[in-house]
Amino acid sequence: MIDSASAPVKRFLVFTDLDATLLDHKNYSWQPAAQAINYLEVNGYPLILCSSKTLAEMVELARELNTNSPIISENGALIAIPVDHQLSGQLRGKSTYKNYRLKHDGISRQEILGVTDELRGEFDYQYEGFSDWTVAEISQKTGLNMQAAEHAAKRFATEPIIWDDTFQRWQDFESAIAGRGIRAVRGGRFIHLMGQTDKAKGMLQLTKYYRSGYPETLWTTIGLGDSHNDIGMISEADIGVVIPNPRSVKPLHLEGAHIIQAQYPGPIGWNRVVSDLVLSSSQNVARNSKD
């Protein structure tokens, strides 16, 4: 029989993309995943939102989901930990936003715009980004309501754009910004310009915080996503979950013994996979306690 008093606690640490993964692509609803979200809460498994969205957007969603876990925003450029969270000491002395302590990675949005505006002025590249649009235009182009669009405009370290020029000129532009330390990552709807950071780096950094902050716990990471900017997070997780996106021009396909391909898109597929993983883990714990 296993000595439960000395056995380490095993828990999942869940990192999830939002649009077309946890959130429905049409109405941004997470309700079809409510059952699995409840399973995570009941079992004490942190749900960490990881997205290209801004911190302002994600704080609102975290409140709606009733989660007090850390957040990874702007594709890993920003880690935010609630000030009353056990891990907030990892970011002591850092800047704050509302009730979160912040860790910045990469370069600032102002630096990115300085480079791209200079290139656009010199070579007349045809593209538009969030910095070019009013809040009303962001709302129209994203389908967000005005309040959500206002939150989406509050960016620290990334600039989403829509490219309206030729492929050859895109290659020239991408090469030019790469020489200045700026990456271009294609998401489900926009190309995101950012520094040398990504969701996987944010996930690995937070996992280190959890493993050092909760040494009595054996954490198994789960990474869920649907698009190419989720590849690193899915691949680096202990369990990677690909959520199918029928709207994607190039559907994501990853291989590996640790990769799970969800059967259904969006929060319905998310709910099925996460529920199965949590229930399977609970059954294993119950069987082991009887051995």
Secondary structure, 3 states (H helix, E strand, C coil): CCCCCCCCEEEEEEEECCECCCECCCCCCCHHHHHHHHHHHHHCCCEEEECCCCHHHHHHHHHHHCCCCCEEEHHHCEEEEECCCCCHHHHCCCCEECCEEEEECCCCHHHHHHHHHHHHHHHCCCEEEHHHCCHHHHHHHHCCCHHHHHHHCCCCCEEEEEECCCHHHHHHHHHHHHCCCCEEEECCCCEEEECCCCHHHHHHHHHHHHHHHCCCEEEEEEEEECCHHHHHHHHHCCEEEECCCCCCCCCCCCCCCCEEECCCCHHHHHHHHHHHHHHHHHHHHHHHHHC
